[in-house]
Each structure stands twice: as C-alpha cells, then as structure tokens.
Amino acid sequence: MKQLFLTAFFVLALAGCGSKGDVVIQDGEGNKVEVKDGQTQVTSTDEKGGTVKTNVEPDGKMTTESSNGDKSSVGVSIPESEFGVPYYPGSTHGASSPIKTETGAEINFAAMTTTKDDPATVIKFYESKVTEPKKSSASSDGMVMESVSGKLADGSEVAIAATKAKDATETQITLTVRRTKK
C-alpha cells in the first residue's frame, strides 16, 4: 500500500504538469490510481477487503467513500440549511472549506472562513443561534479569541471560534456542527 501512495504522488505530479491522456496504475492488492481529464481517483483496499475510494476534482474538491458507508467531502458546496447554522455574513471560505464527514452514527460539518470584523462581533452574531450558549474569550500576545458553543434548535452540537492575530487584517472563523443521525 505504501508503494501505491508513492506512485499516486508521481501520477498526481504528472497530471499537474500538463501530462496528456489517461493514467491508470494498479497493484496486485486491488489498489488503484486513475487520472482522467485532470480528475484523480484512488481506490485502496485493506487486508480484510474493505475499500476506500477517493475522488479529487481538478479544482481541488475531494470526496471519499468507504465500503462501510463512511463518507467525507472537502471543499464542496454545503448549503446553510444542511449545515444548520448560517455562514457569517460576508465571510470568505478557505480553499478546503467546508468539510462534511458522515459515519453510521453521525454527520459532522466544519467550515473555516475569514472576515474583516473583529472576533466579538462574530460571536455576537452567533449567540442568538445557539441554545444554552457557553461563551469564552482569551487573549495572549495580541491574539484575541472569542468562542461560543451549545446546541442548535435540532439538538446538534455547535461550536464557533473567532480568532484574530495581533497584526492580522482578518479574523479566522471556525464553525463546527456535530449531528447524531436519527
């Protein structure tokens, strides 16, 4: 399996360097790397026959699905209605945000965004959206962090942190939601 992933990096490098055509590499254990039209698909198999399929789009969006039903998505569009809480108004998503992971028991969401607003303003916006809010704040060497956690109306757990470094022009917002499947 280690050899496959080293080979996968080589294949990804070829794809990134403008290599034309499709590339498929497969080892004797059922592990496979495919690059087609700039899209990379990696299938790996564990010693018990379980598989994990990963798909990386040319724009960097990535999805993973395992044979046991676990799934994850990175950098894909997740509507606020599914997330369960709004994104901060006017904020900008990072390159690999948002993220969604799904297991048999729960669904987890995370989003990393930035804004020009200060951390206190960000947390004030989210306070009314959280039931039983627990707030905290800290500062050290000019870095300021404000956070609020609690539950959403549907019972999901939520945590929001807003951090601004001493000389930064933007506040980093981390938003996480954990929802038990019904």
C-alpha positions in Angstrom: 0.0 0.0 0.0 2.9 2.4 0.8 4.3 1.9 -2.7 0.8 2.7 -4.2 0.7 6.1 -2.5 4.2 6.9 -3.6 3.2 6.1 -7.1 0.0 8.1 -6.6 2.1 11.2 -5.8 4.1 10.6 -9.0 0.9 10.3 -11.0 -0.6 13.4 -9.4 2.7 15.3 -10.3 2.4 14.1 -13.9 -1.2 15.2 -14.1 -0.3 18.6 -12.6 2.5 19.1 -15.1 0.1 19.0 -18.0 0.5 15.4 -19.0 -2.0 14.5 -21.7 -4.0 11.3 -21.7 -5.3 8.9 -19.0 -3.0 7.2 -16.5 -4.1 4.1 -14.6 -1.8 2.3 -12.1 -3.0 -0.8 -10.2 -1.1 -3.1 -7.8 -1.7 -6.8 -7.0 -3.7 -6.0 -3.9 -6.6 -4.2 -5.7 -5.2 -0.7 -5.0 -5.7 1.6 -8.0 -4.9 5.2 -9.0 -6.5 6.7 -12.1 -6.1 10.2 -13.6 -8.6 11.0 -16.3 -9.2 14.5 -17.6 -7.5 16.1 -14.6 -9.6 14.2 -12.1 -7.8 11.7 -9.8 -9.5 8.6 -8.4 -7.7 6.5 -5.8 -9.1 3.1 -4.6 -7.3 1.4 -1.8 -8.2 -2.0 -0.2 -7.3 -3.1 3.3 -6.3 -6.6 4.4 -9.9 -7.5 5.1 -11.1 -6.5 1.6 -12.7 -3.1 2.7 -12.2 -0.3 0.2 -11.9 3.4 0.3 -12.5 5.4 -2.9 -11.2 9.0 -3.1 -12.0 11.4 -5.9 -10.1 14.6 -6.4 -11.5 17.1 -8.9 -9.3 19.4 -10.9 -10.5 22.4 -8.7 -9.3 20.6 -5.6 -12.7 19.4 -4.3 -12.4 15.9 -2.8 -14.8 13.2 -1.8 -14.1 9.9 -0.1 -16.4 6.9 0.5 -15.6 3.6 2.2 -17.2 0.3 1.7 -18.6 0.5 5.3 -20.6 3.6 4.3 -18.4 6.3 5.8 -18.2 9.4 3.6 -16.4 12.7 3.6 -16.4 15.8 1.3 -13.8 18.6 1.3 -14.3 22.0 -0.4 -17.7 21.1 -1.8 -20.7 23.4 -1.6 -22.8 22.7 1.6 -25.9 24.8 1.9 -26.5 26.6 5.2 -29.8 24.7 5.5 -27.9 21.4 5.7 -25.2 22.9 7.9 -27.9 24.0 10.3 -26.4 27.4 11.0 -25.6 30.3 8.7 -22.2 31.2 7.5 -21.1 34.6 8.8 -22.4 37.3 6.5 -19.7 38.5 4.0 -17.2 35.9 5.1 -14.9 34.1 2.6 -14.4 30.3 2.7 -10.9 28.9 2.7 -9.8 26.6 -0.1 -10.7 23.4 1.6 -13.9 24.6 3.3 -16.5 23.5 4.1 -16.0 19.9 5.1 -18.6 17.2 5.7 -18.0 13.7 7.2 -20.6 11.0 7.7 -20.3 7.8 9.7 -23.0 5.3 10.6 -23.9 7.3 13.8 -23.3 10.9 13.0 -22.7 13.7 10.5 -20.0 16.3 11.2 -19.6 19.7 9.4 -16.7 22.2 9.6 -16.2 25.5 7.8 -13.2 27.8 8.0 -13.9 31.4 6.9 -12.4 34.8 7.2 -13.9 38.3 7.8 -12.7 41.8 8.4 -15.0 42.0 11.5 -13.5 41.6 15.0 -14.0 38.3 17.0 -16.5 39.8 19.4 -18.8 41.0 16.6 -18.7 37.5 15.0 -19.6 35.7 18.3 -22.4 38.2 19.0 -23.9 37.3 15.6 -23.9 33.6 16.5 -25.0 33.8 20.2 -28.7 34.1 19.3 -28.5 31.0 17.0 -27.2 28.8 19.8 -29.3 27.4 22.7 -27.7 27.2 26.1 -24.7 29.2 24.8 -21.3 28.8 26.6 -19.0 31.7 25.8 -15.3 32.1 26.4 -12.6 34.5 25.5 -8.9 34.7 25.7 -6.0 36.9 24.6 -2.3 36.4 24.6 0.5 38.5 23.0 -2.1 40.5 21.0 -4.0 37.4 19.7 -7.7 37.5 20.6 -10.0 34.5 20.6 -13.8 34.5 21.3 -16.0 31.4 21.2 -19.5 30.2 21.8 -20.7 26.6 21.9 -24.0 24.9 22.7 -26.8 23.3 20.7 -28.8 24.2 17.6 -32.6 24.0 17.5 -32.5 20.4 16.2 -30.2 19.3 19.1 -27.0 19.3 17.1 -23.9 20.4 18.9 -22.2 23.5 17.6 -19.0 25.4 18.3 -17.8 28.7 16.8 -14.4 30.2 17.4 -13.3 33.6 16.0 -9.5 34.3 16.3 -7.5 37.4 15.2 -3.8 37.5 15.5 -2.0 40.7 16.6 -1.1 42.1 13.2 -3.8 40.3 11.1 -6.2 42.2 9.0 -8.8 39.4 9.1 -10.5 37.3 11.7 -10.4 33.5 11.3 -13.8 31.8 11.9 -14.0 28.1 12.7 -17.6 26.7 12.7 -18.3 23.0 13.6 -21.5 21.1 13.9 -22.0 17.5 15.1 -25.4 15.9 14.4 -26.5 12.5 15.5 -28.3 10.5 12.8 -31.9 9.8 13.5 
